[in-house]
Amino acid sequence: MFKIIAKVLLTLMPLLAIACSDESDCPSIKLKTQWGGHPSPEINYRPIPVKYVVIHHTVTPECDTFPTCAELLQNMQDYHTQTLKYDDIGYNFLIASDGTVYEGTGWLIIGAHTYGYNTNGTGIASIGDYTGI
């Protein structure tokens, strides 16, 4: 999983001036509208350049198919917005065990992933529970 995260960081971070060498090196990215996410009622943009990339895990079951991941992300967004009272899903991007990247809040938008680092960092979460690793 950490190899996938490293590859995503190397291919997903144009804000850090890192780009894919060709399309075959780029991960598949599913937009929020594709997985059924709701738009945020309030969007707060963060300054660039982004200073930090914070890696998380979602402490949820893993997923490796689009339907399973879409349902999990919809439930996670509901939990973040309804229970935790965030404006949106907390992470900027999430990565499934098959390597597919799912857009959370996306680029340039403040997430709710790490206290003290939301306005100057990008939160990338690996979907799954890796507390035992």
Summary of the structure (lengths in Angstrom):
residues: 133
radius of gyration: 13.9
end to end distance: 11.1
largest distance: 41.2
contacts: 388
relative contact order: 0.25
helix: 29%
strand: 17%
